[in-house]
Amino acid sequence: MAIFHSHIFDNASGSVGNITMCKYKGKNIAKGKIFFKKKKQSPAQLIQQTRFKALSNLSFYFCTAIQAGAPHQSWSAARAQFIGINQNAVEVDKDTLATTIRREKITCTTGNLIPPVVNVHIRKNERIIYTEWLRQPLSPLAKDGDNLFLIIHDTEEQDTLTYPLGKRGCPGTKEFLLHEDFTPEHCIAYVFALAPANNRASVSQYTNITLK
């Protein structure tokens, strides 16, 4: 800002270029405008920004599964972890920035435990989810006491429900009523294992659903 004295500009006001002139308390004031030039984002930054936005939205669709797989974490920490571990699940077109979600690559959990093997069927007429699992060979990464979980995601409804199954060391079957808003043909499934102390997990294994 500057005070100037000129008979030519005694009554001047308004803007010329990046200079604004006005009169204040009988004095002629000239102020320069401040411009902040936004740095242009690189193609790689735009792609990553688009991927982050897609994963941020996905995190809310899978929130029940994310929270079930990380019960010792806050939602914000578990959500940040989900976004971090699923970078390869979202492909971004470098020209159009259109996104493709690779649902078979999505994992709601992370860890080095061995994922369970669970057969999943949906009886369409009865709207029943039927699951069956067998005992797996034991190892430091697959113990009898591990808890098994089933994730059902409706790709059209964009909603997810998580069901506790049983212990890894106790083979069995379990049935659940399919949620009234879910459509069998639009459902996909994942399964994961969680240690009894809730401090270790497996990744979420994408699992085919057989419709009957």
Secondary structure, DSSP 8 states (H G I E B T S, - for coil): -EEE--STTTT--EEETTEEEEEETTEEEEEE----------HHHHHHHHHHHHHHHHHHHTHHHHHHH-TTS-HHHHHHHHHHHTGGGEEE-TTT--EEE-GGG--S---SB----EEEEEETTTTEEEEEE-----BTTB-TT-EEEEEEEETTTTEEEEEEEEETTS-EEEEEE--TT--GGGEEEEEEEE-TTSS-BB--EEE-EEE-
